Amino acid sequence: MRITAIREISVPLEGNVANALVSFAEHDVSLVALETDVIRNGRPVTGYAFDSIGRYAQGGILRERMIPRLKAESATAPESLLDASGDRFDAAKVLRTILRNEKPGGHGDRAAAAGAIELAVWDLNAKLADEPAHVTISRHFARQGKHEGVNVYAAGGYYYPDESTERLADEFRAYRELGFDAFKMKIGGATLAQDTARIEAALKVAGEGQRLAVDANGRFDLSTALAYAEAIAPYDLRWYEEIGDPLDYDLNRQVAQAYEGRIATGENLFSVQDVNNLIRFGGMRKGKDIFQMDAGLAYGLTEYARMIDAMESQGFDRAQAFPHGGHLINLHIAVGLELGGCEAYPGVFQPFGGYPAGCGVGGGLVRPTDAAGFGLEEKEALRPWLARLDH
């Protein structure tokens, strides 16, 4: 059994939205396919994945460095990429292969490029076993999995050219009609007074503070972060997310000391060492604060599982992990690894955001379908892009 073809394309994100720092009008995502010599129903079994939402595609890194390394290994020593049974591909071995001759540190876009390939291995293995990816994941990591579903919230509340509090409230009402009962919105892209008005409009839909989180996307310096913390404290919000620069652990620590509510961060941390530093220096509180690392931006599930191990080894609970991303891949990871939950992008970042209609959303939970692999083929808007990878 071997990988016979590796393909990638950059897919533009749909929508003209912005957070406190970034407009997504020009953003794209790397979509990859790993094709094998295993034939089912007259077609090669193929694993698909992408690097996640929120950064740019990494086509250059993939085409010039990582894909050639994997192709060479697949051609000369295909057995070196298999697990001990010889019936599945070993994601950790694939990751080591594509990172050959890469220096430590300097993660950035390299981590996302590797994540796209590594995650495609999990989709591929699940399809070889004819089972959903969360089943493959839970078995590999000796977990039971949360087959009843995991906690979910609808992420949105971005800034639009026609921004208004009523538009924000209408957006969250639409998510509620889809079955979501908790939400997340952006702050920091307007004045504190304007953001306060937006929060109050969102709370009229959410109903209570614990059903609404706010996200500053790393915008604030310490004085602004503390001013917002004081202003939002009376609302008793679900959490206060990515308050300052993701590597400014001291700012995170000082806000955690001053703000009694939960804080959340981690989506822009791409290695186990980053997470260890957050735990050591960032003031994260056991049993309270939220870790949002995203496997697609952080070398894939192999590295992400090590991050969860790092959390647990230092007294934190995997229930404090809510992967960033809002898409099917992280839903399967959250279910398979028994995490606290995940987010969804039901109204933005198509064709990747959100879940297909077959996923059960309700009662604060979301459940994957029974499709083999991550089920990306069930997302109607994504199918044409997957078809392009098949040629």
Secondary structure, 3 states (H helix, E strand, C coil): CCEEEEEEEEEECECCCECCCCECCCCEEEEEEEEEEEEECCEEEEEEEECCCCCCCCHHHHHHHHHHHHHHHHHHCHHHHECCCCCCECHHHHHHHHCCCCCCCCCHHHHHHHHHHHHHHHHHHHHHCCCEHHHHHHHHCCCCCCCCCEEEEEECCCECCCCCHHHHHHHHHHHHHCCCCCEEEECCCCCHHHHHHHHHHHHHHHCCHHHEEEECCCCCCHHHHHHHHHHHHHHCCCCEECCCCCCCHHHHHHHHHHCCCCEEECCCCCCHHHHHHHHHHCCCCCCCCEECCCHHHCCCHHHHHHHHHHHHHCCCCHHHECCCCCEHHHHHHHHHCCCCEEEECCCCCECCCECCCCCEEECCEEECCCCCECCHHHCCCCHHHHHHHCC
